[in-house]
Amino acid sequence: MSFLGLGGPPDDDGVEKTPEEKAAEEKQKRQRLIAARLVVAGVGLTFLVVGFVDFITKSH
């Protein structure tokens, strides 16, 4: 299995999935994408805040 389950072959063993299973997988993909975006946004916001505080404290 690849890191975070990305890029690997599907684990379907050649069995056709029901529409409910496909919908559940799509929902899980969307949730992972949203979670990843939130992590990136949080890291970016942290860098902005730290940079701003550093700028303010060094200017005085």
N, C-alpha and C positions, 0 to 999 in steps of 0.2 A: 504494500500500500504506500502510495506517495504521501508527501507532507500535506496534511489537512485534507487528504482524500482527493486532491486535485490532479488531473492529468493522467490518471490511471485508467485502465479499461473498466467498463461497467461491471458490476458484480451481479449480473442477471442470470448467468449460467444458461443463456439461450432461452430462457422462459419469458414469454410475453407478459408484460405487467398490465394490471388492470388500470382503468382510468383513475381510480381512487389512489392507487399507488403512485402513478405518474404525477397526479396533482399534489400529493403529499411531498414527493421529491422536489417538485418545483417550489413549493412553499418553503421547504427547508433550504433550498438554494437561495431564495430571496432573503430569508432570515440571516443566513451566513453572510451574504453580500452586505446587508444593512449593518450587521455587527462589525464587519471589516471596515466599512466606511466610518462608523462611529469611532473605532479605534484610531484610524488615521486622523480623523478630525480632532480627537482628544489629544493626540500627540502633537499635532500642529498647533493647537490652541495653547498647549503647555509651553512649547517653544516660544510662541509669541509673548505669553505672559512673562516667562523668565527673561526673555530679551528686553521687554519693556521695563521690568523691574531693574535689571542690570543697567540699562540706559539711564533711568531716573537716578539710581543711587550713585552712578559714576559722574553725573553731570554736576553734582553739588559738592 
